[in-house]
């Protein structure tokens, strides 16, 4: 289908084959590179994209700078040509690829802004608020009518209508923002920038030409990349293009496709992402007629179409006022129990979007407020224990089974770690350099921006760009060193190179290059599996330390909280989504499950090793016997749920809420190494471990979208650990004898806004 669309698009344009060949070549290259950076990229509703005719893709939020356009190219069945900032096009490297991808250059006013001479202020705030007075300024030579004066940190700007002298000018409207007036009413005034007027006729002409040729144009209406949890105010450029092109050609048949991008750890290597396409938007004829009238009618038409586009984007994006709200909603989504237990990554994002809408409608209900407080308490305990929500069920096993699984996973970790070690060492310079440089670029971007929170949106781009140059250089260096080593092998290494000593240098070089690439591949496959195993070991370790009687409390608290959330959602969901039905998930959510159109051999190999490890674990658990408390608890919960009335009943407070262990206890637990514990404490032989399938996969864990704060605060160490593992373990156990510890542990760390992260 994609090939047929490309062919029809080619026949509808006047471009030569070479132009399309270059575009397709670079598109394939960049999609492969970005596909390697991410572990999985899923899409929803790509079938909604029109196969023919002109299309404007309106993409938001712009959370990953130059990575965002490539993800759209991976999933759009059409060729898409993006509007690119002229400042980026003027860069040597980025500009080269931008021209190869037929990017449309657009000059942004903020990129041309220059610092003005002197300082400005408003002398008469109430009498003449539009009269600007300068202190040591050169208005007559630096500013012309039509330009703008902008205040620091983007707190305000105004268009200049008249330059009276070197020290006086008049602006079109008062800058009423409180922050702006505070700066302008200072005695010594404030610094300012002069923003020139930019003629965009050439850019609009290029866009109209592409659309008239039946091509697709991509635009990020927020105006720049950022790392906030909500969309920035949309610029009107996309609506002006749509209405202007349709007004000039009424038979154009233009469609606007809202496109949402949702990342799982956007700046981290081998993370996940979802792209969601909304319903295409037609251009209403009445707005086109209103646009033709010009003046105020034209502005009203653009504003109305912009409102429609904004609503379309809200249906395919996640928007919350702050990071704490996003984290709470995502936790509620994870605790919810739909009938279809296995949701794809795209379905998880869509369900989170619906939870955000539901929370915004019902946030003032007493039941919702109570559940919000309980979710926050539950999240606090997870952070304190240093585990994720999906790992809680791992702790619902006895010491015997936990010990067996602990040893099993350590063995797999040892095997995978040994295989991944050579490739990891070879690529260590890449990890170090990309990390250092990308953070430096992030600091520079943050200093130059007024909308970024931590400038996480530029990190992935710089990691990819630096790795593209550094990896080939590094492998070339290794290959040259290998040739020199073979040719000048010392006496002790003569036996090692005897078999290849007669090879030509070119053959040694090529084989060394191939070996370095293969070792990197194995490090990638085995390394990310090893990281997953490391994350899954801590819950088992806590079970070994605390025992089932304590870890069961957290699991039962989660189960009760999950039941209450599910009941509340099932009662309130149909009021927002009439199609909710008794499947507990809206029908269109189940149908639009999305598909993983990006995959590669790395993901397949990693999954194969993961399945082998799981199969071994299942066999181990069957040998140890099953049954027990967890299945009984689940049956009790199902019985209670089935007998509950359909009406909105009073939510019961959690009977299993308890304070986290004290910092002293956690310091004691953290000081005991896993192997030391296994050799010093024998699990009870009479315990009957419950049989419950473990769910250690991080796919459904999504508390940290866009780089959240650290999960677990470091507890204070109040005294040195005991000399032996046995005594330290006994001290830890004594902390829990007799009920709740005296102290509740450290306070919740301050939230740090940043990009949302669903892994």
C-alpha positions as CSV (number, residue, x, y, z in Angstrom):
1,X,0.0,0.0,0.0
2,X,2.8,2.4,0.9
3,X,4.5,1.6,-2.4
4,X,1.3,2.3,-4.4
5,X,0.9,5.6,-2.6
6,X,4.4,6.6,-3.3
7,X,3.9,5.8,-7.0
8,X,0.7,7.8,-7.3
9,X,2.4,10.7,-5.5
10,X,5.3,10.5,-8.0
11,X,3.0,10.7,-10.9
12,X,1.2,13.7,-9.5
13,X,4.3,15.8,-9.3
14,X,6.8,17.4,-11.7
15,X,9.9,16.4,-9.7
16,X,12.5,14.2,-11.3
17,X,13.3,10.7,-10.2
18,X,16.6,11.7,-8.7
19,X,15.0,14.1,-6.2
20,X,12.7,11.3,-5.0
21,X,15.6,8.8,-4.9
22,X,17.7,11.1,-2.7
23,X,14.7,11.7,-0.4
24,X,13.8,8.0,-0.1
25,X,17.5,7.1,0.5
26,X,17.9,9.6,3.4
27,X,14.5,8.8,4.7
28,X,15.5,5.1,4.9
29,X,18.8,6.0,6.5
30,X,17.3,8.2,9.3
31,X,14.4,5.9,10.1
32,X,16.9,3.0,10.6
33,X,19.1,5.1,12.8
34,X,16.2,6.4,15.0
35,X,14.7,2.9,15.0
36,X,18.0,1.6,16.5
37,X,17.8,4.3,19.2
38,X,14.3,3.2,20.3
39,X,13.4,-0.3,21.6
40,X,9.9,-0.1,20.2
41,X,7.8,2.5,18.3
42,X,4.1,1.8,18.0
43,X,1.5,3.6,16.0
44,X,-2.3,4.0,16.2
45,X,-4.7,4.8,13.5
46,X,-2.3,5.2,10.6
47,X,-5.1,3.9,8.4
48,X,-6.8,7.3,8.8
49,X,-4.1,9.0,6.7
50,X,-5.5,9.9,3.3
51,X,-3.6,7.9,0.6
52,X,-3.9,10.7,-2.0
53,X,-4.3,14.4,-2.1
54,X,-2.6,17.2,-0.1
55,X,-2.3,16.7,3.6
56,X,-0.9,18.9,6.4
57,X,0.4,16.9,9.4
58,X,0.0,19.0,12.5
59,X,2.4,17.3,15.1
60,X,2.5,17.9,18.8
61,X,3.9,17.9,21.4
62,X,7.4,18.7,20.0
63,X,9.3,16.9,22.7
64,X,12.3,15.4,20.9
65,X,13.6,18.1,18.5
66,X,14.9,16.5,15.3
67,X,13.8,12.9,16.3
68,X,10.1,13.9,16.1
69,X,10.0,14.3,12.3
70,X,11.8,11.0,11.7
71,X,9.2,9.1,13.8
72,X,6.4,10.6,11.7
73,X,8.4,9.5,8.5
74,X,8.6,6.0,9.9
75,X,4.8,5.6,10.1
76,X,3.3,7.9,7.5
77,X,2.6,6.1,4.2
78,X,3.2,9.3,2.4
79,X,6.3,11.4,1.7
80,X,6.2,14.3,4.2
81,X,8.1,17.5,3.8
82,X,8.7,19.5,7.0
83,X,8.9,23.2,7.8
84,X,12.4,23.7,9.2
85,X,13.7,26.7,11.0
86,X,16.0,28.7,8.8
87,X,18.5,28.9,11.7
88,X,18.7,25.1,11.6
89,X,19.0,25.1,7.8
90,X,22.0,27.4,8.0
91,X,23.9,24.8,10.0
92,X,26.2,22.7,7.9
93,X,25.2,19.2,9.0
94,X,21.5,19.7,9.7
95,X,21.0,22.0,6.8
96,X,22.5,19.4,4.4
97,X,20.1,16.7,5.5
98,X,17.2,19.2,5.6
99,X,17.7,20.1,1.9
100,X,18.1,16.4,1.0
101,X,14.7,15.8,2.7
102,X,13.2,18.8,0.8
103,X,12.6,20.7,3.9
104,X,10.9,24.1,3.6
105,X,12.9,26.9,5.3
106,X,10.9,29.2,7.6
107,X,12.6,32.2,9.2
108,X,11.6,32.7,12.8
109,X,11.5,36.2,14.3
110,X,13.1,35.0,17.6
111,X,16.1,33.7,15.7
112,X,16.8,37.1,14.2
113,X,16.3,39.1,17.5
114,X,19.2,41.3,18.5
115,X,19.9,43.0,21.9
116,X,19.0,46.6,21.8
117,X,21.3,49.4,23.0
118,X,20.5,50.8,26.4
119,X,17.4,50.1,28.5
120,X,13.7,50.9,28.3
121,X,10.9,51.7,30.7
122,X,7.4,53.1,31.0
123,X,7.2,56.5,32.7
124,X,3.4,56.9,32.9
125,X,1.9,53.4,33.4
126,X,-1.7,54.6,33.6
127,X,-1.7,57.7,31.4
128,X,0.4,56.6,28.4
129,X,1.2,52.9,28.9
130,X,2.1,52.5,25.2
131,X,4.8,55.2,25.3
132,X,8.2,53.6,25.8
133,X,11.1,55.7,27.1
134,X,14.7,54.8,26.5
135,X,17.8,55.2,28.7
136,X,20.9,55.5,26.5
137,X,19.0,54.0,23.5
138,X,19.2,54.4,19.7
139,X,15.7,53.9,18.6
140,X,16.0,56.1,15.4
141,X,18.8,53.9,14.0
142,X,18.0,50.5,15.4
143,X,14.2,50.3,15.2
144,X,11.6,50.8,12.5
145,X,7.8,50.7,12.6
146,X,6.6,47.1,12.2
147,X,9.4,45.7,14.3
148,X,8.9,44.5,17.9
149,X,10.5,45.1,21.2
150,X,10.8,42.0,23.4
151,X,11.4,41.8,27.1
152,X,13.8,39.3,28.8
153,X,12.6,35.7,29.4
154,X,9.7,36.1,27.0
155,X,7.5,38.0,29.5
156,X,6.2,40.3,26.9
157,X,6.6,41.9,23.5
158,X,4.9,44.6,21.5
159,X,4.8,45.9,17.9
160,X,6.3,49.3,17.3
161,X,3.9,51.7,15.5
162,X,6.0,54.9,15.6
163,X,9.6,55.9,16.5
164,X,9.5,59.4,18.0
165,X,13.2,59.9,18.7
166,X,16.3,58.0,19.9
167,X,14.7,57.8,23.4
168,X,11.0,57.5,22.7
169,X,8.7,55.2,20.7
170,X,5.1,54.1,20.7
171,X,3.9,50.5,20.6
172,X,0.6,49.2,19.3
173,X,-0.7,47.9,22.7
174,X,0.2,47.9,26.4
175,X,2.2,45.0,27.8
176,X,-0.2,44.2,30.6
177,X,1.5,41.1,32.0
178,X,2.5,41.6,35.6
179,X,6.0,40.4,35.0
180,X,6.4,42.8,32.1
181,X,5.1,45.8,34.1
182,X,7.4,45.0,36.9
183,X,10.4,45.2,34.6
184,X,9.1,48.3,32.7
185,X,8.3,50.3,35.8
186,X,11.8,49.9,37.4
187,X,13.7,53.1,37.9
188,X,16.6,51.9,35.8
189,X,14.3,50.1,33.3
190,X,15.1,46.8,31.7
191,X,17.1,45.4,28.8
192,X,15.3,44.5,25.6
193,X,15.6,42.9,22.2
194,X,14.7,44.2,18.8
195,X,12.7,41.7,16.8
196,X,12.7,42.5,13.0
197,X,9.6,42.0,10.8
198,X,10.0,38.8,8.7
199,X,8.3,38.5,5.3
200,X,7.0,34.9,5.0
201,X,5.6,35.2,1.4
202,X,8.3,33.0,0.0
203,X,7.7,30.3,2.6
204,X,3.9,30.4,2.0
205,X,4.5,30.2,-1.7
206,X,6.6,27.1,-1.3
207,X,3.9,25.5,1.0
208,X,1.1,26.3,-1.5
209,X,3.1,24.8,-4.3
210,X,3.7,21.5,-2.5
211,X,0.0,21.3,-1.6
212,X,-1.1,22.0,-5.1
213,X,1.1,19.2,-6.2
214,X,-0.8,16.8,-3.9
215,X,2.1,16.5,-1.5
216,X,2.2,16.4,2.3
217,X,3.6,19.1,4.6
218,X,4.5,18.5,8.2
219,X,4.5,21.3,10.8
220,X,5.0,21.6,14.6
221,X,2.6,24.4,15.5
222,X,4.1,25.0,19.0
223,X,6.9,26.8,17.2
224,X,9.8,24.9,18.8
225,X,10.7,21.9,20.9
226,X,10.2,21.8,24.7
227,X,9.9,19.3,27.6
228,X,6.8,20.5,29.3
229,X,3.9,18.2,30.3
230,X,1.4,20.3,28.4
231,X,1.3,21.6,24.9
232,X,2.4,25.2,24.3
233,X,0.0,27.6,22.7
234,X,-0.3,26.8,19.0
235,X,0.8,29.2,16.4
236,X,-1.6,30.2,13.6
237,X,0.8,29.3,10.8
238,X,-0.8,26.0,10.0
239,X,-4.3,27.4,9.7
240,X,-3.1,30.3,7.5
241,X,-1.5,27.8,5.2
242,X,-4.6,25.6,5.1
243,X,-7.1,28.5,4.5
244,X,-4.8,30.4,2.2
245,X,-4.2,27.3,0.0
246,X,-7.9,26.4,-0.1
247,X,-8.9,30.0,-0.8
248,X,-6.5,30.1,-3.8
249,X,-7.6,26.6,-5.1
250,X,-11.2,25.7,-4.0
251,X,-10.9,22.3,-5.5
252,X,-7.7,21.4,-3.5
253,X,-9.4,18.9,-1.1
254,X,-6.9,19.6,1.6
255,X,-6.9,17.6,4.9
256,X,-5.3,18.4,8.2
257,X,-4.2,15.3,10.2
258,X,-3.6,15.9,14.0
259,X,-0.7,13.7,15.1
260,X,0.3,13.1,18.7
261,X,3.7,11.9,19.9
262,X,4.1,10.2,23.2
263,X,7.5,9.0,24.5
264,X,8.6,6.6,27.2
265,X,11.8,8.1,28.4
266,X,12.4,10.3,25.4
267,X,16.1,11.0,25.9
268,X,17.1,7.4,26.9
269,X,18.7,4.9,24.6
270,X,16.4,1.9,23.8
271,X,13.3,3.5,25.2
272,X,9.8,3.4,23.7
273,X,7.4,5.7,21.8
274,X,3.9,5.9,20.4
275,X,2.6,8.0,17.5
276,X,-1.1,8.5,17.2
277,X,-3.0,9.8,14.2
278,X,-6.3,11.6,14.6
279,X,-9.3,12.0,12.4
280,X,-8.5,14.1,9.3
281,X,-10.0,17.6,9.5
282,X,-11.7,19.1,6.4
283,X,-11.4,22.8,5.7
284,X,-14.9,24.3,6.2
285,X,-16.0,26.3,3.1
286,X,-17.6,29.0,5.3
287,X,-14.2,29.6,7.0
288,X,-12.6,29.9,3.6
289,X,-15.1,32.5,2.5
290,X,-14.6,34.4,5.8
291,X,-10.8,34.2,5.2
292,X,-11.2,35.8,1.8
293,X,-12.8,38.9,3.4
294,X,-9.5,39.8,5.1
295,X,-9.0,41.9,8.1
296,X,-10.8,40.9,11.3
297,X,-12.9,38.3,9.5
298,X,-9.7,36.6,8.3
299,X,-8.3,36.5,11.9
300,X,-11.6,35.1,13.2
301,X,-11.5,32.3,10.5
302,X,-7.9,31.4,11.4
303,X,-8.7,31.4,15.2
304,X,-11.8,29.1,14.6
305,X,-9.8,26.6,12.6
306,X,-7.0,26.7,15.1
307,X,-9.5,25.9,17.8
308,X,-10.7,22.8,15.8
309,X,-7.0,21.7,15.2
310,X,-6.2,22.2,18.9
311,X,-9.2,20.0,19.9
312,X,-8.0,17.4,17.4
313,X,-4.5,17.4,19.0
314,X,-5.9,17.0,22.5
315,X,-7.5,13.7,21.4
316,X,-4.1,12.2,20.5
317,X,-1.8,13.8,23.1
318,X,-1.3,13.7,26.9
319,X,-1.8,17.1,28.6
320,X,-1.7,17.8,32.3
321,X,-1.1,21.0,34.2
322,X,1.9,19.6,36.0
323,X,4.1,16.5,36.4
324,X,2.5,15.4,39.7
325,X,-0.9,15.2,38.2
326,X,0.5,13.2,35.3
327,X,2.2,10.8,37.6
328,X,-0.9,10.3,39.7
329,X,-3.1,9.7,36.6
330,X,-0.7,7.2,35.2
331,X,-0.5,5.3,38.5
332,X,-4.3,5.2,38.5
333,X,-4.3,3.8,34.9
334,X,-1.9,1.1,35.9
335,X,-4.0,0.1,38.9
336,X,-7.2,-0.1,36.8
337,X,-8.2,-3.6,35.8
338,X,-9.8,-3.8,32.4
339,X,-11.4,-7.0,31.2
340,X,-8.7,-7.3,28.5
341,X,-5.7,-7.6,30.8
342,X,-3.1,-7.5,28.0
343,X,-3.1,-4.0,26.5
344,X,-0.6,-3.0,23.9
345,X,1.6,0.0,24.5
346,X,-0.6,2.1,22.2
347,X,-3.7,1.1,24.1
348,X,-2.0,2.0,27.4
349,X,-1.3,5.6,26.1
350,X,-4.9,5.9,24.9
351,X,-6.3,4.7,28.2
352,X,-4.0,7.2,30.0
353,X,-5.4,9.9,27.8
354,X,-8.9,8.9,28.8
355,X,-8.0,8.8,32.5
356,X,-6.7,12.4,32.2
357,X,-10.0,13.5,30.7
358,X,-12.0,11.7,33.4
359,X,-9.9,13.1,36.2
360,X,-10.3,16.7,34.8
361,X,-14.1,16.2,34.9
362,X,-14.5,14.4,38.3
363,X,-11.5,15.7,40.2
364,X,-13.6,17.4,42.8
365,X,-15.7,14.3,43.8
366,X,-14.9,13.2,47.4
367,X,-14.3,9.6,46.1
368,X,-11.8,10.8,43.6
369,X,-10.0,13.0,46.1
370,X,-9.8,10.1,48.5
371,X,-8.4,7.8,45.8
372,X,-5.9,10.4,44.8
373,X,-4.5,10.6,48.4
374,X,-4.3,6.8,48.5
375,X,-2.4,6.7,45.2
376,X,0.1,9.3,46.4
377,X,0.7,7.3,49.6
378,X,1.1,4.1,47.5
379,X,3.6,5.8,45.1
380,X,5.5,7.1,48.1
381,X,5.9,3.6,49.4
382,X,7.1,2.3,46.0
383,X,9.7,5.0,45.8
384,X,10.9,4.2,49.3
385,X,11.3,0.5,48.6
386,X,12.9,1.4,45.3
387,X,10.5,-0.8,43.2
388,X,8.0,-0.3,40.4
389,X,4.3,-1.0,40.5
390,X,4.6,-4.0,38.2
391,X,7.1,-5.6,40.7
392,X,4.7,-5.6,43.7
393,X,3.2,-9.0,42.8
394,X,6.8,-10.4,42.6
395,X,6.9,-9.9,46.4
396,X,3.8,-12.2,47.0
397,X,5.9,-15.3,47.3
398,X,7.6,-17.1,50.1
399,X,11.3,-16.9,51.0
400,X,12.0,-20.4,49.4
401,X,10.6,-19.5,46.0
402,X,12.1,-16.0,46.2
403,X,15.5,-17.5,46.9
404,X,15.3,-19.9,44.1
405,X,14.3,-17.2,41.6
406,X,16.9,-14.9,43.0
407,X,19.7,-17.4,42.3
408,X,18.2,-18.3,38.9
409,X,18.2,-14.7,37.8
410,X,21.7,-14.1,39.1
411,X,22.9,-16.9,37.0
412,X,21.2,-15.4,33.9
413,X,22.6,-12.0,34.8
414,X,26.1,-13.5,35.1
415,X,25.8,-15.1,31.6
416,X,24.4,-12.1,29.9
417,X,26.8,-9.8,31.6
418,X,29.8,-11.8,30.5
419,X,28.6,-11.8,26.9
420,X,27.8,-8.1,26.9
421,X,31.0,-7.0,28.7
422,X,33.4,-6.9,25.6
423,X,31.0,-4.8,23.5
424,X,30.2,-2.6,26.4
425,X,33.9,-1.8,27.0
426,X,34.4,-1.2,23.3
427,X,31.6,1.4,23.2
428,X,32.3,2.9,26.6
429,X,33.8,6.1,24.9
430,X,30.6,6.5,23.0
431,X,28.5,6.4,26.1
432,X,30.7,8.8,27.9
433,X,31.1,11.4,25.1
434,X,27.4,11.3,24.1
435,X,26.3,11.7,27.7
436,X,28.7,14.6,28.5
437,X,28.1,16.5,25.2
438,X,24.3,16.1,25.2
439,X,24.0,17.4,28.7
440,X,26.2,20.3,27.8
441,X,23.9,21.1,24.8
442,X,20.9,20.7,27.1
443,X,22.3,23.4,29.5
444,X,22.9,25.7,26.5
445,X,19.4,25.2,25.2
446,X,17.9,25.8,28.6
447,X,19.7,29.0,29.0
448,X,18.5,30.2,25.6
449,X,14.9,29.2,26.0
450,X,12.0,30.7,27.9
451,X,9.7,27.5,27.7
452,X,12.0,24.6,28.5
453,X,12.0,23.0,32.0
454,X,15.2,20.9,31.8
455,X,15.8,20.9,28.1
456,X,15.5,17.2,27.8
457,X,14.1,17.6,24.3
458,X,17.5,18.1,22.8
459,X,19.4,15.2,24.4
460,X,18.3,12.4,22.1
461,X,19.1,14.4,19.0
462,X,22.6,15.1,20.1
463,X,23.2,11.6,21.3
464,X,22.3,10.3,17.8
465,X,24.3,12.9,15.9
466,X,27.4,12.4,18.1
467,X,27.1,8.6,17.9
468,X,26.8,8.7,14.1
469,X,30.2,10.4,13.9
470,X,32.0,8.8,16.8
471,X,31.1,5.1,16.3
472,X,32.6,4.8,12.8
473,X,35.7,6.7,14.0
474,X,36.0,4.4,17.0
475,X,35.6,1.2,15.0
476,X,38.1,2.5,12.4
477,X,40.6,3.1,15.3
478,X,40.1,-0.3,16.7
479,X,40.6,-1.9,13.2
480,X,43.8,0.0,12.6
481,X,45.1,-1.0,16.0
482,X,44.2,-4.6,15.2
483,X,46.2,-4.4,12.0
484,X,49.2,-2.9,13.8
485,X,49.0,-5.6,16.5
486,X,49.0,-8.4,14.0
487,X,51.9,-6.9,12.0
488,X,54.0,-6.1,15.1
489,X,52.8,-8.8,17.5
490,X,55.2,-9.3,20.5
491,X,56.7,-12.7,21.2
492,X,54.0,-13.7,23.8
493,X,51.2,-13.0,21.3
494,X,52.8,-14.8,18.3
495,X,50.6,-17.9,18.8
496,X,47.4,-15.8,19.0
497,X,47.9,-14.2,15.5
498,X,49.6,-17.2,13.8
499,X,46.5,-18.0,11.8
500,X,46.0,-14.5,10.4
501,X,49.5,-13.3,10.2
502,X,49.6,-13.9,6.4
503,X,46.3,-12.1,5.7
504,X,46.5,-8.9,3.8
505,X,46.1,-5.8,6.0
506,X,42.8,-4.9,4.2
507,X,41.3,-8.2,5.2
508,X,42.4,-7.9,8.8
509,X,40.9,-4.4,8.8
510,X,37.5,-5.5,7.5
511,X,37.2,-8.5,9.8
512,X,38.1,-6.3,12.7
513,X,35.4,-3.8,11.8
514,X,32.9,-6.6,11.4
515,X,34.0,-8.1,14.8
516,X,33.6,-4.7,16.5
517,X,30.1,-4.3,15.1
518,X,29.1,-7.9,16.1
519,X,30.4,-7.3,19.6
520,X,28.3,-4.1,19.9
521,X,25.3,-6.0,18.7
522,X,25.7,-8.7,21.3
523,X,26.2,-6.1,24.0
524,X,23.0,-4.4,22.9
525,X,21.0,-7.6,22.9
526,X,22.3,-9.1,26.1
527,X,23.0,-5.8,27.9
528,X,19.4,-4.5,27.9
529,X,18.2,-7.9,29.1
530,X,20.8,-7.8,31.9
531,X,19.5,-4.3,32.9
532,X,15.9,-5.7,33.1
533,X,17.1,-8.6,35.3
534,X,18.9,-6.2,37.6
535,X,15.7,-4.2,38.1
536,X,13.8,-7.4,38.8
537,X,16.2,-8.6,41.5
538,X,15.4,-6.0,44.2
539,X,11.8,-7.1,44.9
540,X,13.1,-10.7,45.4
541,X,15.8,-9.4,47.7
542,X,13.3,-7.5,49.8
543,X,11.1,-10.6,50.0
544,X,14.1,-12.5,51.3
545,X,14.9,-9.8,53.9
546,X,11.4,-8.9,55.1
547,X,9.6,-12.1,54.7
548,X,6.2,-12.8,53.1
549,X,4.3,-11.5,56.1
550,X,5.5,-8.0,55.5
551,X,5.7,-7.8,51.7
552,X,2.2,-9.2,51.5
553,X,0.9,-6.1,53.1
554,X,2.0,-3.9,50.2
555,X,0.6,-6.4,47.7
556,X,-2.8,-6.5,49.5
557,X,-2.8,-2.7,49.7
558,X,-2.3,-2.5,45.9
559,X,-5.1,-5.1,45.3
560,X,-7.6,-3.2,47.4
561,X,-6.7,0.1,45.8
562,X,-6.9,-1.4,42.4
563,X,-10.4,-2.8,43.2
564,X,-11.7,0.6,44.3
565,X,-10.2,2.4,41.3
566,X,-11.7,-0.2,38.9
567,X,-15.1,0.1,40.5
568,X,-15.1,3.9,40.4
569,X,-14.0,4.0,36.8
570,X,-16.6,1.4,35.8
571,X,-19.3,3.6,37.3
572,X,-18.2,6.9,36.0
573,X,-16.7,5.8,32.6
574,X,-20.0,5.4,30.7
575,X,-20.9,9.0,31.6
576,X,-18.0,10.3,29.6
577,X,-17.7,7.5,27.0
578,X,-21.2,6.1,26.3
579,X,-19.5,3.2,24.3
580,X,-17.7,2.1,27.5
581,X,-20.0,-0.9,27.8
582,X,-19.3,-3.8,30.2
583,X,-16.0,-4.6,28.6
584,X,-14.5,-1.9,30.9
585,X,-12.6,-0.5,28.0
586,X,-14.2,1.7,25.2
587,X,-14.8,-0.3,22.1
588,X,-12.8,2.0,19.8
589,X,-9.8,1.6,22.2
590,X,-9.9,-2.2,21.7
591,X,-10.2,-1.8,18.0
592,X,-7.5,0.8,17.6
593,X,-4.9,-1.3,19.4
594,X,-2.2,-0.1,17.2
595,X,0.7,-2.1,15.8
596,X,4.4,-2.1,16.1
597,X,5.5,-1.2,12.6
598,X,9.0,-0.7,13.7
599,X,11.0,-3.8,14.6
600,X,14.4,-5.1,14.0
601,X,16.6,-8.1,14.6
602,X,17.8,-6.7,17.9
603,X,14.3,-6.7,19.4
604,X,13.7,-10.3,18.1
605,X,16.9,-11.6,19.6
606,X,16.3,-10.0,22.9
607,X,12.8,-11.4,23.1
608,X,14.1,-14.9,22.3
609,X,16.6,-14.8,25.2
610,X,13.9,-13.3,27.5
611,X,11.5,-16.2,26.6
612,X,14.2,-18.8,27.4
613,X,14.7,-17.3,30.8
614,X,11.0,-17.2,31.5
615,X,10.5,-20.8,30.5
616,X,13.2,-21.8,32.9
617,X,11.6,-19.8,35.7
618,X,8.2,-21.5,35.0
619,X,9.8,-24.9,35.2
620,X,11.5,-24.0,38.4
621,X,8.3,-22.8,40.0
622,X,6.4,-25.9,39.0
623,X,9.1,-28.1,40.6
624,X,8.7,-26.1,43.9
625,X,4.9,-26.5,43.9
626,X,2.0,-24.0,43.6
627,X,-1.2,-23.0,45.2
628,X,-1.3,-20.7,48.3
629,X,-2.4,-17.4,49.4
630,X,-2.1,-15.2,46.3
631,X,-4.7,-17.2,44.3
632,X,-7.0,-17.2,47.3
633,X,-6.7,-13.4,47.7
634,X,-7.5,-12.9,44.0
635,X,-10.6,-15.2,44.3
636,X,-11.8,-13.2,47.4
637,X,-11.3,-10.0,45.5
638,X,-13.3,-11.3,42.5
639,X,-16.1,-12.5,44.8
640,X,-16.3,-9.1,46.6
641,X,-16.4,-7.3,43.2
642,X,-19.1,-9.5,41.8
643,X,-21.3,-9.0,44.9
644,X,-20.9,-5.2,45.0
645,X,-23.9,-3.1,44.1
646,X,-24.0,-1.1,40.9
647,X,-24.6,2.2,42.7
648,X,-21.8,4.4,43.9
649,X,-20.9,3.1,47.4
650,X,-18.7,4.6,50.0
651,X,-15.1,3.8,49.4
652,X,-13.4,2.0,52.3
653,X,-10.1,3.4,53.5
654,X,-7.2,1.1,53.1
655,X,-6.8,-1.3,56.0
656,X,-3.3,-2.2,55.0
657,X,-1.8,1.3,54.9
658,X,1.4,1.3,56.8
659,X,4.4,3.5,57.3
660,X,7.6,2.8,55.3
661,X,10.6,1.4,57.2
662,X,12.8,3.8,59.0
663,X,16.0,5.1,57.4
664,X,18.0,3.1,59.9
665,X,16.3,-0.1,58.8
666,X,16.7,0.6,55.1
667,X,20.4,1.5,55.7
668,X,20.8,-2.0,57.3
669,X,19.0,-3.7,54.4
670,X,21.0,-1.9,51.8
671,X,24.2,-2.8,53.5
672,X,23.6,-6.5,53.0
673,X,24.7,-7.8,49.7
674,X,22.5,-10.4,48.0
675,X,25.1,-13.2,47.9
676,X,26.1,-12.5,51.5
677,X,22.5,-13.0,52.6
678,X,22.1,-16.2,50.7
679,X,25.2,-17.7,52.3
680,X,24.2,-16.7,55.8
681,X,20.4,-17.1,56.1
682,X,18.6,-20.3,55.1
683,X,14.9,-19.9,54.0
684,X,12.4,-21.7,56.1
685,X,11.8,-25.2,54.8
686,X,8.2,-25.5,56.0
687,X,6.9,-22.5,54.2
688,X,4.4,-23.2,51.4
689,X,5.2,-20.6,48.7
690,X,2.2,-19.2,46.8
691,X,2.1,-19.8,43.1
692,X,1.6,-16.6,41.2
693,X,3.0,-15.7,37.8
694,X,5.6,-13.0,38.1
695,X,5.2,-9.8,36.1
696,X,8.6,-8.2,36.0
697,X,8.3,-6.7,32.5
698,X,8.6,-2.9,32.7
699,X,6.4,-2.4,29.6
700,X,3.4,-1.4,31.6
701,X,5.3,0.8,34.1
702,X,4.9,4.5,33.1
703,X,5.4,6.7,36.1
704,X,8.3,8.7,34.6
705,X,7.2,10.1,31.3
706,X,9.7,12.8,30.1
707,X,12.3,12.1,32.7
708,X,10.9,12.0,36.2
709,X,12.7,12.5,39.5
710,X,14.6,9.5,40.9
711,X,12.3,6.7,42.1
712,X,13.9,6.1,45.5
713,X,15.3,8.8,47.8
714,X,18.5,7.8,49.6
715,X,17.8,7.1,53.3
716,X,20.1,8.6,55.8
717,X,22.6,6.2,57.4
718,X,22.3,6.7,61.1
719,X,24.7,4.2,62.3
720,X,27.2,1.7,61.0
721,X,25.9,-1.8,60.0
722,X,26.6,-4.7,62.2
723,X,29.7,-6.7,61.5
724,X,28.0,-9.9,60.3
725,X,25.2,-10.6,57.8
726,X,23.3,-12.6,60.4
727,X,23.2,-9.9,63.0
728,X,22.3,-7.3,60.4
729,X,19.5,-9.3,59.2
730,X,18.2,-9.9,62.7
731,X,18.4,-6.2,63.4
732,X,16.3,-5.6,60.3
733,X,13.7,-8.1,61.3
734,X,13.5,-6.7,64.8
735,X,12.5,-3.3,63.4
736,X,9.3,-4.9,62.2
737,X,8.4,-6.8,65.4
738,X,5.5,-5.2,67.2
739,X,4.0,-3.1,64.5
740,X,4.7,0.2,62.8
741,X,8.2,1.8,63.1
742,X,8.5,4.9,65.1
743,X,9.5,7.2,62.2
744,X,8.0,7.3,58.7
745,X,11.2,7.8,56.7
746,X,12.3,10.8,54.6
747,X,9.8,13.3,53.2
748,X,8.7,13.2,49.6
749,X,11.2,14.8,47.3
750,X,10.2,17.9,45.5
751,X,8.7,17.1,42.0
752,X,10.7,18.1,39.0
753,X,8.8,18.9,35.9
754,X,10.1,17.2,32.8
755,X,9.2,15.0,30.0
756,X,6.7,12.2,30.8
757,X,8.0,8.7,30.8
758,X,5.9,5.6,30.6
759,X,8.3,2.7,31.0
